[in-house]
Amino acid sequence: MKKLIATLLAVICMLTIWGCVATESVSETQKPSSSTKPMETIENSTPLCSSIRLSYHGNKNNSVLIEDENVCSKLMSFISKSGGTQGESTKGYYGVPYTLTIYYEGEQEPLVFSVWSSGQYSTSKHKDNEGYPFFYNDDISDMYKYLEEKYPDEFWYPITTDNSQGK
C-alpha cells in the first residue's frame, strides 16, 4: 500500500510538471484565484500549475510568489522525482525549512509540498486520521540544495546597512 501511494504521488507530480511549463502570469500582490472558467488541462486531465508560493520556516508573511516559468518548471521537476517511503506523522514537528504552495488553474485547493530536509518531505495530499501530513523519506537533496542556493537565509532576512538583520 505504501509503495502504491508513493508511486501515485510520483505520477501526479510528474504530470503536474508539464502544467507549470504553460503557466499564466499572476500579479505578485494578488493570490491566485479559483476562476470559474473551464479548467485548462493537458494530457490525462492534469490541471496546469499557475504559480508557486514559497515560504521559509513557516513564515507565510515573508513569502515569495514564483511566477517565472523556468523556476516553476525546475521546482516541479524536483517534486516529480520525489517518491520514497511513508514515515510517521508530522504531528509535533515544527520548523520546516521550505514550504511550496502550488496553485493550479481551476482548482481551489493548492498542493502544499513541505521540504523538511534533504531526505524528507511531506504533502497536503497524504494525512493521518488527525489531519497531519505524513513524512516521506527520499533523497531530495538536489531540491534542498537548489532552494538553499537560490533562496538562502540572506534572501529572507537581508542584512541592513547597520549590520543588523532586517525585519
DSSP file with accessible surface (Angstrom, degrees, kcal/mol):
  #  RESIDUE AA STRUCTURE BP1 BP2  ACC     N-H-->O    O-->H-N    N-H-->O    O-->H-N    TCO  KAPPA ALPHA  PHI   PSI    X-CA   Y-CA   Z-CA
    1    1 A M     >        0   0  168      0, 0.0     4,-2.3     0, 0.0     5,-0.2   0.000 360.0 360.0 360.0 -41.0    0.0    0.0    0.0
    2    2 A K  H  >  +     0   0  127      1,-0.2     4,-2.6     2,-0.2     5,-0.2   0.904 360.0  48.9 -62.8 -41.2    2.9    2.4    0.9
    3    3 A K  H  > S+     0   0  176      2,-0.2     4,-2.8     1,-0.2    -1,-0.2   0.889 109.6  52.8 -66.7 -36.3    4.5    1.7   -2.5
    4    4 A L  H  > S+     0   0  115      2,-0.2     4,-2.8     1,-0.2    -2,-0.2   0.940 111.2  45.8 -63.7 -44.5    1.2    2.3   -4.3
    5    5 A I  H  X S+     0   0   36     -4,-2.3     4,-2.7     2,-0.2    -2,-0.2   0.929 114.3  48.2 -63.9 -45.0    0.7    5.7   -2.5
    6    6 A A  H  X S+     0   0    9     -4,-2.6     4,-2.3     2,-0.2    -2,-0.2   0.915 113.4  47.6 -63.1 -41.0    4.4    6.7   -3.2
    7    7 A T  H  X S+     0   0   85     -4,-2.8     4,-2.5     2,-0.2    -2,-0.2   0.927 111.5  50.5 -66.1 -42.6    4.0    5.7   -6.9
    8    8 A L  H  X S+     0   0   96     -4,-2.8     4,-2.7     1,-0.2     5,-0.2   0.925 110.7  49.3 -60.8 -43.9    0.7    7.5   -7.2
    9    9 A L  H  X S+     0   0    3     -4,-2.7     4,-2.7     1,-0.2    -1,-0.2   0.923 110.7  50.3 -61.2 -43.4    2.3   10.7   -5.7
   10   10 A A  H  X S+     0   0   22     -4,-2.3     4,-2.4     2,-0.2    -2,-0.2   0.916 111.5  47.9 -62.8 -41.8    5.2   10.4   -8.1
   11   11 A V  H  X S+     0   0   61     -4,-2.5     4,-2.4     2,-0.2     5,-0.2   0.938 112.3  48.9 -65.5 -44.4    2.9   10.1  -11.1
   12   12 A I  H  X S+     0   0   79     -4,-2.7     4,-2.0     1,-0.2    -2,-0.2   0.931 112.8  48.0 -60.2 -45.7    0.8   13.0  -10.0
   13   13 A C  H  X S+     0   0    0     -4,-2.7     4,-1.3    -5,-0.2    67,-0.4   0.894 110.2  51.7 -64.2 -39.1    3.9   15.2   -9.5
   14   14 A M  H  X S+     0   0   87     -4,-2.4     4,-0.8    66,-0.3     3,-0.3   0.913 110.8  48.4 -65.0 -39.6    5.4   14.2  -12.9
   15   15 A L  H  X S+     0   0   28     -4,-2.4     4,-0.7     1,-0.2     3,-0.5   0.868 107.6  55.0 -69.0 -33.8    2.2   15.1  -14.6
   16   16 A T  H  X S+     0   0    5     -4,-2.0     4,-1.1     1,-0.2     3,-0.5   0.780  94.0  69.0 -72.3 -23.4    1.9   18.5  -12.9
   17   17 A I  H >X S+     0   0   30     -4,-1.3     4,-0.8    -3,-0.3     3,-0.6   0.901  95.5  55.5 -61.2 -36.3    5.4   19.5  -14.0
   18   18 A W  H >X S+     0   0  134     -4,-0.8     4,-0.7    -3,-0.5     3,-0.5   0.835 101.4  59.8 -64.6 -29.5    4.1   19.7  -17.5
   19   19 A G  H >< S+     0   0    0     -4,-0.7     3,-0.6    -3,-0.5    -1,-0.2   0.840  97.8  57.2 -66.4 -34.9    1.4   22.1  -16.2
   20   20 A b  H X< S+     0   0    0     -4,-1.1     3,-1.1    -3,-0.6    53,-0.2   0.757  93.8  68.1 -70.8 -22.2    4.0   24.6  -15.0
   21   21 A V  H << S+     0   0   80     -4,-0.8    -1,-0.2    -3,-0.5    -2,-0.2   0.870 106.0  40.3 -65.6 -31.4    5.5   24.9  -18.5
   22   22 A A  T << S+     0   0   57     -4,-0.7    -1,-0.3    -3,-0.6    -2,-0.1  -0.222  87.8 153.7-110.9  43.3    2.4   26.6  -19.7
   23   23 A T    <   -     0   0   15     -3,-1.1     2,-0.4    44,-0.1    27,-0.2  -0.303  39.5-132.1 -72.8 156.5    1.6   28.8  -16.7
   24   24 A E        -     0   0   75     25,-0.2     2,-0.2    24,-0.1    -1,-0.1  -0.824  31.1-107.2-100.2 148.7   -0.3   32.1  -16.8
   25   25 A S        -     0   0  102     -2,-0.4     2,-0.4    26,-0.0    26,-0.1  -0.541  31.9-161.2 -78.1 139.3    1.2   35.1  -15.0
   26   26 A V        -     0   0   18     -2,-0.2     5,-0.0    24,-0.2    39,-0.0  -0.953  31.5 -97.3-120.5 139.7   -0.4   36.1  -11.8
   27   27 A S    >   -     0   0   54     -2,-0.4     3,-1.4     1,-0.1    -1,-0.0  -0.268  29.5-130.1 -55.2 137.1    0.1   39.6  -10.2
   28   28 A E  T 3  S+     0   0  132      1,-0.3    -1,-0.1     3,-0.0    37,-0.1   0.776 107.6  46.2 -65.0 -24.4    2.7   39.4   -7.5
   29   29 A T  T 3  S+     0   0  137      2,-0.1     2,-0.5     1,-0.0    -1,-0.3   0.488 103.6  77.2 -95.2   0.3    0.5   41.2   -5.0
   30   30 A Q  S <  S-     0   0  102     -3,-1.4     3,-0.1     3,-0.0    -1,-0.0  -0.913  76.8-130.4-118.9 130.3   -2.5   39.0   -5.8
   31   31 A K        -     0   0  134     -2,-0.5    -4,-0.1     1,-0.1    -2,-0.1  -0.532  43.0 -95.5 -71.3 140.3   -3.2   35.5   -4.6
   32   32 A P        -     0   0   17      0, 0.0     2,-0.2     0, 0.0    -1,-0.1  -0.321  45.4-141.0 -57.9 136.1   -4.2   33.2   -7.4
   33   33 A S        -     0   0   89     -3,-0.1     2,-1.2    70,-0.0    73,-0.3  -0.617  14.3-116.9 -98.3 160.5   -7.9   32.9   -7.6
   34   34 A S        -     0   0   53     -2,-0.2    74,-0.1    72,-0.1    71,-0.1  -0.784  42.8-157.2 -95.0  94.5  -10.0   29.9   -8.3
   35   35 A S        -     0   0   40     -2,-1.2     4,-0.0     1,-0.1    73,-0.0  -0.260  21.0-134.1 -73.5 162.2  -11.6   31.1  -11.5
   36   36 A T  S    S+     0   0  153      2,-0.0    -1,-0.1     3,-0.0     3,-0.1   0.422  71.4 111.0 -95.3   0.7  -14.9   29.8  -12.9
   37   37 A K  S    S-     0   0   90      1,-0.1     3,-0.1     3,-0.0    -2,-0.0  -0.333  87.6 -75.6 -70.0 158.6  -13.6   29.4  -16.4
   38   38 A P        -     0   0  116      0, 0.0     2,-0.2     0, 0.0    -1,-0.1  -0.225  58.1 -97.9 -55.8 142.4  -13.1   25.9  -17.7
   39   39 A M        -     0   0   78     67,-0.1     2,-0.5    -3,-0.1    67,-0.1  -0.440  32.5-132.9 -65.7 127.5  -10.1   24.1  -16.2
   40   40 A E        +     0   0   66     -2,-0.2     8,-1.2     8,-0.1     2,-0.3  -0.724  38.5 174.3 -80.5 127.9   -7.1   24.3  -18.6
   41   41 A T  B     -A   47   0A  69     -2,-0.5     2,-0.2     6,-0.2     3,-0.1  -0.851  26.1-152.8-133.1 167.4   -5.7   20.8  -18.8
   42   42 A I    >   -     0   0   48      4,-1.2     3,-1.3     1,-0.3     4,-0.5  -0.510  61.0 -33.0-118.9-166.0   -3.1   18.8  -20.6
   43   43 A E  G >  S+     0   0  148      1,-0.2     3,-1.0    -2,-0.2    -1,-0.3  -0.117 131.3  21.0 -50.7 148.0   -3.0   15.1  -21.3
   44   44 A N  G 3  S-     0   0  125      1,-0.2    -1,-0.2    -3,-0.1   -29,-0.0   0.714 123.5 -83.9  63.3  20.4   -4.6   12.9  -18.6
   45   45 A S  G <  S+     0   0   92     -3,-1.3    -1,-0.2     1,-0.2    -2,-0.2   0.829  74.2 164.7  57.1  35.9   -6.6   15.9  -17.4
   46   46 A T    <   -     0   0   12     -3,-1.0    -4,-1.2    -4,-0.5    -1,-0.2  -0.739  38.0-120.7 -84.3 126.3   -3.8   17.2  -15.1
   47   47 A P  B     -A   41   0A  26      0, 0.0     2,-0.3     0, 0.0   -28,-0.2  -0.324  28.6-108.9 -66.3 150.8   -4.5   20.9  -14.1
   48   48 A L        -     0   0   10     -8,-1.2    57,-3.4    57,-0.2     2,-0.4  -0.607  26.0-119.1 -82.7 138.2   -1.9   23.5  -15.1
   49   49 A a  E     -B  104   0B   0    -33,-0.4    55,-0.3    -2,-0.3   -25,-0.2  -0.592  29.0-178.1 -73.9 126.2    0.3   25.0  -12.4
   50   50 A S  E     -     0   0B   4     53,-2.9     2,-0.3     1,-0.4    54,-0.2   0.773  60.1 -27.3 -97.8 -30.7   -0.3   28.7  -12.3
   51   51 A S  E     -B  103   0B   1     52,-1.2    52,-2.7   -26,-0.1     2,-0.4  -0.974  49.9-129.5-171.3 168.5    2.2   29.7   -9.6
   52   52 A I  E     -BC 102  66B   0     14,-2.0    14,-3.9    -2,-0.3     2,-0.6  -0.999  11.7-152.6-132.1 129.8    4.1   28.6   -6.5
   53   53 A R  E     -BC 101  65B  51     48,-2.7    48,-2.9    -2,-0.4     2,-0.5  -0.923  16.1-157.6-102.3 121.0    4.2   30.5   -3.2
   54   54 A L  E     -BC 100  64B   0     10,-3.0    10,-2.4    -2,-0.6     2,-0.3  -0.876   9.3-172.3-104.2 126.6    7.5   29.7   -1.4
   55   55 A S  E     -BC  99  63B   1     44,-2.6    44,-2.2    -2,-0.5     2,-0.5  -0.894  14.6-140.6-116.7 150.5    7.6   30.2    2.4
   56   56 A Y  E >  S-BC  98  59B  24      6,-0.6     3,-2.0     3,-0.5    42,-0.2  -0.942  78.6 -16.8-115.9 123.2   10.7   30.0    4.6
   57   57 A H  T 3  S-     0   0   91     40,-2.5    -1,-0.2    -2,-0.5    41,-0.1   0.855 122.6 -60.9  50.6  40.5   10.5   28.3    8.1
   58   58 A G  T 3  S+     0   0   43     38,-0.4     2,-1.6     1,-0.2    -1,-0.3   0.484  96.2 139.3  74.9   3.3    6.7   28.7    8.1
   59   59 A N  E X   +C   56   0B  51     -3,-2.0     3,-1.2     1,-0.2    -3,-0.5  -0.601  21.3 173.2 -84.9  89.3    6.7   32.5    7.8
   60   60 A K  E >  S+     0   0B 124     -2,-1.6     3,-0.5     1,-0.3    -1,-0.2   0.703  74.5  64.7 -71.7 -17.6    3.8   33.0    5.4
   61   61 A N  E 3  S+     0   0B 163      1,-0.3     2,-0.4    -3,-0.1    -1,-0.3   0.713 105.3  46.0 -74.1 -22.1    4.0   36.7    5.9
   62   62 A N  E <  S+     0   0B  50     -3,-1.2    -6,-0.6    -6,-0.1    -1,-0.3  -0.626  89.2 127.5-118.8  68.4    7.5   36.7    4.3
   63   63 A S  E <   -C   55   0B  28     -3,-0.5     2,-0.4    -2,-0.4    -8,-0.2  -0.759  49.4-132.7-120.1 169.2    6.9   34.5    1.3
   64   64 A V  E     -C   54   0B  30    -10,-2.4   -10,-3.0    -2,-0.3     2,-0.6  -0.975  10.7-137.0-127.1 135.7    7.6   34.9   -2.4
   65   65 A L  E     -C   53   0B  10     -2,-0.4     2,-0.6   -12,-0.2   -12,-0.2  -0.842  19.6-152.1 -90.9 120.1    5.2   34.2   -5.3
   66   66 A I  E     +C   52   0B   9    -14,-3.9   -14,-2.0    -2,-0.6    -2,-0.0  -0.847  33.6 151.3 -98.6 117.6    7.1   32.4   -8.1
   67   67 A E        +     0   0   38     -2,-0.6     2,-0.2   -16,-0.2    -1,-0.2   0.484  33.6 116.6-119.2 -11.5    5.6   33.0  -11.5
   68   68 A D     >  -     0   0   85      1,-0.2     4,-2.9     2,-0.1     5,-0.2  -0.428  60.8-143.7 -64.1 123.6    8.7   32.6  -13.6
   69   69 A E  H  > S+     0   0   94     -2,-0.2     4,-2.6     1,-0.2     5,-0.2   0.861  97.1  51.5 -60.2 -37.7    8.1   29.6  -15.9
   70   70 A N  H  > S+     0   0  130      2,-0.2     4,-2.2     1,-0.2    -1,-0.2   0.922 113.4  42.9 -67.2 -44.1   11.7   28.4  -15.7
   71   71 A V  H  > S+     0   0   17      2,-0.2     4,-2.7     1,-0.2     5,-0.2   0.929 115.2  50.4 -67.4 -43.6   11.8   28.4  -11.9
   72   72 A b  H  X S+     0   0    1     -4,-2.9     4,-2.7     1,-0.2     5,-0.2   0.935 112.0  47.6 -59.1 -46.4    8.4   26.9  -11.6
   73   73 A S  H  X S+     0   0   26     -4,-2.6     4,-2.2    -5,-0.2    -1,-0.2   0.896 110.7  52.0 -62.8 -40.8    9.3   24.1  -14.0
   74   74 A K  H  X S+     0   0   98     -4,-2.2     4,-2.0     2,-0.2    -2,-0.2   0.942 112.3  45.1 -61.7 -47.5   12.6   23.5  -12.1
   75   75 A L  H  X S+     0   0    0     -4,-2.7     4,-2.4     1,-0.2    -2,-0.2   0.915 113.0  50.0 -64.6 -41.9   10.7   23.1   -8.8
   76   76 A M  H  X S+     0   0    0     -4,-2.7     4,-2.6    -5,-0.2   -59,-0.2   0.857 106.9  56.4 -66.7 -30.8    8.0   20.9  -10.3
   77   77 A S  H  X S+     0   0   33     -4,-2.2     4,-1.1    -5,-0.2    -1,-0.2   0.930 108.1  47.0 -64.0 -44.4   10.8   18.8  -11.8
   78   78 A F  H >X S+     0   0   21     -4,-2.0     3,-0.5     1,-0.2     4,-0.5   0.927 113.0  49.3 -61.2 -44.7   12.3   18.2   -8.4
   79   79 A I  H >< S+     0   0    0     -4,-2.4     3,-1.5     1,-0.2    -2,-0.2   0.902 105.9  56.3 -64.1 -40.0    8.8   17.4   -6.9
   80   80 A S  H 3< S+     0   0   12     -4,-2.6   -66,-0.3   -67,-0.4    -1,-0.2   0.778 104.1  54.8 -65.0 -23.7    8.0   14.9   -9.7
   81   81 A K  H << S+     0   0  138     -4,-1.1    -1,-0.3    -3,-0.5    -2,-0.2   0.603  86.9 104.3 -83.5 -12.2   11.2   13.0   -8.9
   82   82 A S    <<  +     0   0    1     -3,-1.5     2,-0.1    -4,-0.5   -69,-0.1  -0.379  32.5 126.0 -72.9 150.2   10.2   12.6   -5.2
   83   83 A G        +     0   0   11     -2,-0.1    -1,-0.1   -74,-0.1   -76,-0.1  -0.338  19.2 133.8-159.9-109.7    8.9    9.3   -4.1
   84   84 A G        -     0   0   26     -2,-0.1     2,-0.4    52,-0.1    54,-0.2  -0.217  59.4 -50.3  79.8-168.0   10.2    7.3   -1.2
   85   85 A T  E     -D  137   0B  84     52,-1.8    52,-2.9   -79,-0.1     2,-0.2  -0.855  51.6-108.9-114.3 144.7    8.6    5.6    1.7
   86   86 A Q  E     -D  136   0B  37     -2,-0.4    50,-0.2    50,-0.2     2,-0.1  -0.476  40.4-179.2 -71.9 134.0    5.9    6.9    4.0
   87   87 A G  E     -     0   0B  22     48,-3.7     3,-0.1     1,-0.3    -1,-0.1  -0.199  36.3 -44.1-110.7-150.7    7.1    7.6    7.6
   88   88 A E  E     -     0   0B 116      1,-0.2    47,-2.8    46,-0.1    -1,-0.3  -0.138  69.2 -80.5 -76.1 172.8    5.4    8.8   10.7
   89   89 A S  E     -D  134   0B  22     45,-0.2    45,-0.2     1,-0.1    -1,-0.2  -0.342  29.5-128.7 -69.8 153.1    3.0   11.7   11.1
   90   90 A T    >   +     0   0   10     43,-2.8     3,-2.6    -3,-0.1    -1,-0.1   0.457  64.3 134.2 -81.7  -0.3    4.4   15.3   11.2
   91   91 A K  T 3  S+     0   0   96      1,-0.3     3,-0.1    42,-0.2    -2,-0.0  -0.272  74.5  15.6 -54.3 126.7    2.4   15.9   14.4
   92   92 A G  T 3  S+     0   0   48      1,-0.3     2,-0.4     0, 0.0    -1,-0.3   0.367 100.9 113.6  90.3  -5.0    4.6   17.6   16.9
   93   93 A Y    <   +     0   0  104     -3,-2.6     2,-0.3     2,-0.0    -1,-0.3  -0.846  39.3 171.7-103.0 137.7    7.2   18.6   14.4
   94   94 A Y        +     0   0  195     -2,-0.4   -36,-0.0     1,-0.1   -37,-0.0  -0.896  42.0  60.8-136.7 165.4    7.9   22.2   13.6
   95   95 A G        -     0   0   47     -2,-0.3    -1,-0.1     1,-0.2   -38,-0.1   0.801  52.7-176.4  89.0  31.7   10.4   24.3   11.7
   96   96 A V        -     0   0   17      1,-0.1   -38,-0.4    -3,-0.1   -39,-0.3  -0.433  19.8-144.8 -61.8 124.4   10.0   23.1    8.1
   97   97 A P  S    S+     0   0   12      0, 0.0   -40,-2.5     0, 0.0     2,-0.4   0.929  76.2  19.9 -61.0 -48.5   12.6   25.0    6.2
   98   98 A Y  E     -BE  56 115B   5     17,-1.6    17,-3.2   -42,-0.2     2,-0.5  -0.986  59.5-173.5-131.6 132.9   10.8   25.4    2.9
   99   99 A T  E     -BE  55 114B   6    -44,-2.2   -44,-2.6    -2,-0.4     2,-0.6  -0.989   7.3-163.7-124.3 122.8    7.1   25.2    2.1
  100  100 A L  E     -BE  54 113B   0     13,-3.0    13,-3.1    -2,-0.5     2,-0.7  -0.936   1.4-164.1-106.9 117.7    5.9   25.3   -1.6
  101  101 A T  E     -BE  53 112B  14    -48,-2.9   -48,-2.7    -2,-0.6     2,-0.6  -0.922  13.7-157.4-102.1 113.1    2.2   26.0   -2.0
  102  102 A I  E     -BE  52 111B   0      9,-3.4     9,-2.2    -2,-0.7     2,-0.4  -0.839   2.9-158.2-102.1 118.7    1.4   25.1   -5.6
  103  103 A Y  E     -B   51   0B  27    -52,-2.7   -53,-2.9    -2,-0.6   -52,-1.2  -0.797   6.2-160.0 -98.2 137.5   -1.6   26.7   -7.2
  104  104 A Y  E >   -B   49   0B  23     -2,-0.4     3,-1.7   -55,-0.3   -55,-0.3  -0.900  28.7 -98.6-117.5 146.4   -3.3   25.1  -10.2
  105  105 A E  T 3  S+     0   0   22    -57,-3.4   -57,-0.2    -2,-0.4   -71,-0.1  -0.383 107.8   7.0 -59.5 130.9   -5.6   26.6  -12.8
  106  106 A G  T 3  S+     0   0   27    -73,-0.3     2,-0.4     1,-0.2    -1,-0.3   0.469 104.4 112.2  77.5   1.5   -9.3   25.9  -12.0
  107  107 A E    <   -     0   0   77     -3,-1.7    -3,-0.3   -74,-0.2    -1,-0.2  -0.903  50.3-162.5-110.4 136.4   -8.5   24.3   -8.6
  108  108 A Q  S    S+     0   0  149     -2,-0.4    -1,-0.1     1,-0.1   -74,-0.1   0.869  77.9  61.1 -80.9 -39.5   -9.5   25.9   -5.3
  109  109 A E  S    S-     0   0  144     -6,-0.0    -1,-0.1   -75,-0.0    -5,-0.1  -0.799  75.7-148.8 -95.4 123.0   -7.2   23.9   -3.1
  110  110 A P        -     0   0   23      0, 0.0     2,-0.5     0, 0.0    -7,-0.2  -0.386  21.1-111.2 -80.0 163.6   -3.4   24.1   -3.7
  111  111 A L  E     -E  102   0B   7     -9,-2.2    -9,-3.4    -2,-0.1     2,-0.6  -0.843  27.5-150.4 -90.8 130.2   -1.0   21.3   -3.1
  112  112 A V  E     -E  101   0B  40     -2,-0.5    12,-1.8   -11,-0.2     2,-0.5  -0.926  13.0-174.1-106.2 121.0    1.4   22.0   -0.2
  113  113 A F  E     -EF 100 123B   0    -13,-3.1   -13,-3.0    -2,-0.6     2,-0.5  -0.967   7.0-163.0-117.0 113.1    4.8   20.4   -0.6
  114  114 A S  E     -EF  99 122B  15      8,-2.8     8,-1.9    -2,-0.5     2,-0.8  -0.877   8.6-153.5-104.7 125.7    7.0   20.8    2.5
  115  115 A V  E     +EF  98 121B   0    -17,-3.2   -17,-1.6    -2,-0.5     6,-0.2  -0.850  20.0 170.5 -99.2 103.4   10.7   20.2    2.3
  116  116 A W  E     -     0   0B  41      4,-1.6     2,-0.3    -2,-0.8     5,-0.2   0.822  63.8 -30.2 -83.9 -35.4   11.9   19.2    5.8
  117  117 A S  E >  S- F   0 120B  41      3,-1.8     3,-1.0   -21,-0.1    -1,-0.2  -0.933  76.9 -74.9-164.7-176.1   15.4   18.2    4.9
  118  118 A S  T 3  S+     0   0   57     -2,-0.3    22,-2.3     1,-0.2    23,-0.4   0.589 132.5  33.5 -71.8  -6.5   17.5   16.7    2.1
  119  119 A G  T 3  S+     0   0   28     20,-0.2    19,-1.5    21,-0.2     2,-0.3   0.235 114.1  57.3-131.0  13.2   15.9   13.4    2.8
  120  120 A Q  E <   +FG 117 137B  50     -3,-1.0    -3,-1.8    17,-0.2    -4,-1.6  -0.986  47.7 156.6-152.7 137.5   12.4   14.1    4.0
  121  121 A Y  E     -FG 115 136B   0     15,-2.2    15,-3.0    -2,-0.3     2,-0.3  -0.913  17.3-154.7-145.2 171.3    9.3   15.9    2.7
  122  122 A S  E     -FG 114 135B   2     -8,-1.9    -8,-2.8    -2,-0.3     2,-0.3  -0.963   6.7-153.6-145.0 161.4    5.5   15.9    3.3
  123  123 A T  E >   -F  113   0B   2     11,-0.5     3,-0.8     3,-0.3    11,-0.3  -0.941  27.7-122.0-134.1 160.7    2.5   16.9    1.2
  124  124 A S  E 3  S+     0   0B  30    -12,-1.8     3,-0.1    -2,-0.3   -11,-0.1   0.559 105.8  69.0 -75.7  -7.5   -1.0   18.1    1.9
  125  125 A K  E 3  S+     0   0B 129    -13,-0.3     2,-0.6     1,-0.2    -1,-0.2   0.692  94.6  54.0 -85.3 -19.6   -2.4   15.1    0.0
  126  126 A H  E <  S+     0   0B  32     -3,-0.8     8,-2.2     8,-0.1    -3,-0.3  -0.896  71.2 159.0-124.4 102.5   -1.4   12.4    2.5
  127  127 A K  E     - G   0 133B 109     -2,-0.6    -3,-0.0     6,-0.3   -38,-0.0  -0.871  36.0-118.7-125.1 156.0   -2.6   12.9    6.0
  128  128 A D    >   -     0   0   24      4,-3.2     3,-1.9    -2,-0.3    -1,-0.1  -0.157  49.5 -85.4 -79.5-178.1   -3.1   10.9    9.1
  129  129 A N  T 3  S+     0   0  157      1,-0.3    -1,-0.1     2,-0.1    -2,-0.0   0.628 130.3  53.8 -69.7 -10.0   -6.5   10.5   10.8
  130  130 A E  T 3  S-     0   0  113      2,-0.2    -1,-0.3     0, 0.0    -2,-0.0   0.398 122.2-103.7 -99.1  -1.8   -5.9   13.7   12.8
  131  131 A G  S <  S+     0   0   38     -3,-1.9    -2,-0.1     1,-0.3    -5,-0.0   0.549  76.9 133.8  93.6   9.3   -5.2   15.7    9.6
  132  132 A Y        -     0   0   90      1,-0.1    -4,-3.2   -41,-0.0    -1,-0.3  -0.760  58.0-114.7 -92.4 136.4   -1.4   15.9   10.0
  133  133 A P  E     - G   0 127B  30      0, 0.0   -43,-2.8     0, 0.0     2,-0.3  -0.269  27.9-119.0 -64.1 154.8    0.7   15.2    6.8
  134  134 A F  E     -D   89   0B  41     -8,-2.2   -11,-0.5   -11,-0.3   -45,-0.2  -0.690  23.3-117.3 -89.2 146.9    2.9   12.1    6.8
  135  135 A F  E     - G   0 122B   3    -47,-2.8   -48,-3.7    -2,-0.3     2,-0.4  -0.565  24.1-154.1 -73.1 147.3    6.7   12.4    6.3
  136  136 A Y  E     -DG  86 121B   0    -15,-3.0   -15,-2.2   -50,-0.2     2,-0.6  -0.997   7.0-143.6-123.0 132.1    8.1   10.8    3.2
  137  137 A N  E     +DG  85 120B  64    -52,-2.9   -52,-1.8    -2,-0.4     2,-0.3  -0.867  43.3 126.8 -99.5 119.9   11.7    9.6    3.3
  138  138 A D        -     0   0   48    -19,-1.5     2,-1.2    -2,-0.6    -2,-0.1  -0.968  66.5 -91.7-164.0 157.1   13.5   10.1    0.0
  139  139 A D        +     0   0  119     -2,-0.3   -20,-0.2     1,-0.2     3,-0.2  -0.674  53.0 151.9 -80.0  99.9   16.7   11.6   -1.4
  140  140 A I     >  +     0   0   11    -22,-2.3     4,-2.4    -2,-1.2     3,-0.3  -0.107  25.5 127.5-115.1  32.2   15.5   15.1   -2.4
  141  141 A S  H  >  +     0   0   41    -23,-0.4     4,-2.9     1,-0.2     5,-0.2   0.826  66.7  58.4 -62.0 -33.1   19.0   16.6   -1.8
  142  142 A D  H  > S+     0   0  108      2,-0.2     4,-2.2     1,-0.2    -1,-0.2   0.929 110.3  43.2 -62.6 -43.7   19.1   18.2   -5.3
  143  143 A M  H  > S+     0   0    3     -3,-0.3     4,-2.6     2,-0.2    -2,-0.2   0.926 114.2  50.0 -66.4 -44.7   15.9   20.2   -4.5
  144  144 A Y  H  X S+     0   0   47     -4,-2.4     4,-2.5     1,-0.2    -2,-0.2   0.931 112.3  47.6 -61.5 -43.6   17.1   21.1   -1.0
  145  145 A K  H  X S+     0   0  122     -4,-2.9     4,-2.3     1,-0.2     5,-0.2   0.917 111.0  51.6 -64.2 -43.3   20.4   22.3   -2.4
  146  146 A Y  H  X S+     0   0   44     -4,-2.2     4,-2.8    -5,-0.2     5,-0.3   0.932 111.9  46.4 -58.2 -48.1   18.7   24.3   -5.1
  147  147 A L  H  X S+     0   0    0     -4,-2.6     4,-2.5     1,-0.2    -2,-0.2   0.910 112.2  50.4 -63.5 -41.8   16.4   26.0   -2.6
  148  148 A E  H  < S+     0   0   92     -4,-2.5    -1,-0.2    -5,-0.2    -2,-0.2   0.879 116.4  41.7 -63.7 -38.4   19.3   26.8   -0.2
  149  149 A E  H  < S+     0   0  131     -4,-2.3    -2,-0.2    -5,-0.2    -1,-0.2   0.906 122.1  37.6 -76.5 -43.2   21.4   28.3   -3.0
  150  150 A K  H  < S+     0   0   94     -4,-2.8    -2,-0.2     1,-0.2    -3,-0.2   0.826 131.9  27.3 -79.1 -31.6   18.6   30.3   -4.7
  151  151 A Y  S  < S+     0   0   16     -4,-2.5    -1,-0.2    -5,-0.3    -2,-0.1  -0.539  83.0 170.1-130.8  66.6   16.8   31.3   -1.5
  152  152 A P    >>  -     0   0   41      0, 0.0     3,-1.5     0, 0.0     4,-1.2  -0.128  53.9 -90.8 -72.4 174.5   19.4   31.4    1.3
  153  153 A D  H 3> S+     0   0   66      1,-0.3     4,-2.5     2,-0.2     3,-0.5   0.879 127.3  58.6 -52.9 -39.6   18.8   32.9    4.7
  154  154 A E  H 34 S+     0   0  114      1,-0.2    -1,-0.3     2,-0.2     5,-0.1   0.765  98.2  60.0 -65.4 -26.0   20.0   36.3    3.5
  155  155 A F  H <4 S+     0   0   95     -3,-1.5    -1,-0.2     1,-0.2    -2,-0.2   0.909 114.1  35.3 -65.3 -41.4   17.3   36.3    0.8
  156  156 A W  H  < S+     0   0    4     -4,-1.2    -2,-0.2    -3,-0.5    -1,-0.2   0.813 132.7  27.2 -82.8 -35.5   14.6   36.1    3.5
  157  157 A Y  S  < S-     0   0   59     -4,-2.5    -1,-0.2    -5,-0.2    -2,-0.1  -0.691  82.7-162.9-130.4  78.2   16.4   38.2    6.2
  158  158 A P        -     0   0   71      0, 0.0     8,-2.3     0, 0.0     2,-0.4  -0.270  24.1-113.2 -64.8 148.1   18.7   40.7    4.4
  159  159 A I  B     -H  165   0C  96      6,-0.2     6,-0.2    -5,-0.1     2,-0.1  -0.688  33.7-139.5 -81.3 128.8   21.4   42.4    6.4
  160  160 A T    >   -     0   0   53      4,-2.8     3,-2.1    -2,-0.4    -1,-0.1  -0.277  29.8 -92.9 -82.9 175.3   20.7   46.1    6.7
  161  161 A T  T 3  S+     0   0  152      1,-0.3    -1,-0.1     2,-0.1    -2,-0.0   0.773 125.8  57.2 -63.9 -22.3   23.3   48.9    6.5
  162  162 A D  T 3  S-     0   0  116      2,-0.1    -1,-0.3     1,-0.0     3,-0.1   0.231 119.1-110.5 -93.9  18.1   23.8   48.9   10.2
  163  163 A N  S <  S+     0   0  140     -3,-2.1     2,-0.3     1,-0.2    -2,-0.1   0.697  79.4 123.0  64.0  22.0   24.7   45.2   10.1
  164  164 A S  S    S-     0   0   53      1,-0.0    -4,-2.8    -4,-0.0    -1,-0.2  -0.804  71.8 -93.9-107.9 156.1   21.5   44.1   11.9
  165  165 A Q  B     -H  159   0C 108     -2,-0.3    -6,-0.2    -6,-0.2    -1,-0.0  -0.426  42.4-122.3 -66.4 138.9   19.0   41.6   10.4
  166  166 A G              0   0   20     -8,-2.3    -1,-0.1     1,-0.1    -7,-0.0  -0.193 360.0 360.0 -72.8 172.6   16.1   43.2    8.6
  167  167 A K              0   0  238    -10,-0.0    -1,-0.1    -2,-0.0     0, 0.0  -0.379 360.0 360.0 -71.9 360.0   12.5   42.6    9.5
